[in-house]
Amino acid sequence: MTFREIKGRHKAFVFIDVVPGKDKKVLEELMKYDEVKEAHLIAGRYDVLAVLEFELYGRSIFESAQEKISQFVISKIKKMPDVRETSTIYSIFYAAKM
């Protein structure tokens, strides 16, 4: 297992509550954006989980990542007509098996 600090690459996990019956439509719309690397239909409080990834270099990395991710969620995901609510988690460090 390797551990990596996220310097230029940032991930966020967006939990999305959608209008009943519109989960697949929202998932398909999400996948049109380059920033969305994965989208999953999930069970529980939320209906869809979107995994976002941004690459940022040459500036105050963490602050810019939060701003960039927030802007994307607000301007793209929350504006989808069938999205009712979102909850976003920012990743600051990760471990991955290679």
MOMOTA-V13440 format. One record per pair of residues at least 6 apart in sequence whose C-alpha atoms are under 6 Angstrom apart, sorted by the first residue. I is the first residue (numbers start at 1). GAP is how many residues later the second one is. D is the distance in whole Angstrom. If there is no record, write none. Layout:
# MOMOTA-V13440
i: <I | I>
gap: <GAP | GAP>
d: <D | D>
This chain:
# MOMOTA-V13440
i: <1 | 1 | 2 | 2 | 3 | 4 | 5 | 6 | 8 | 8 | 8 | 9 | 9 | 10 | 10 | 11 | 11 | 11 | 12 | 12 | 12 | 12 | 12 | 13 | 13 | 13 | 13 | 14 | 14 | 14 | 14 | 15 | 15 | 15 | 15 | 15 | 16 | 16 | 16 | 16 | 16 | 17 | 17 | 17 | 17 | 18 | 18 | 18 | 19 | 35 | 35 | 36 | 36 | 37 | 37 | 38 | 38 | 39 | 39 | 40 | 40 | 41 | 41 | 42>
gap: <95 | 96 | 93 | 94 | 92 | 90 | 88 | 87 | 47 | 48 | 49 | 45 | 46 | 43 | 44 | 41 | 42 | 80 | 39 | 40 | 77 | 78 | 79 | 37 | 38 | 75 | 76 | 35 | 36 | 73 | 74 | 31 | 33 | 34 | 71 | 72 | 30 | 31 | 32 | 69 | 70 | 29 | 30 | 67 | 68 | 64 | 65 | 66 | 63 | 17 | 18 | 15 | 16 | 14 | 15 | 12 | 13 | 10 | 11 | 8 | 9 | 6 | 7 | 6>
d: <6 | 5 | 6 | 6 | 4 | 6 | 5 | 6 | 5 | 5 | 5 | 6 | 4 | 6 | 5 | 5 | 4 | 6 | 6 | 5 | 6 | 4 | 6 | 6 | 5 | 6 | 5 | 6 | 5 | 6 | 4 | 6 | 6 | 5 | 5 | 5 | 5 | 6 | 5 | 6 | 5 | 5 | 5 | 5 | 5 | 6 | 4 | 5 | 5 | 5 | 5 | 6 | 5 | 6 | 6 | 6 | 5 | 6 | 4 | 6 | 5 | 6 | 5 | 6>
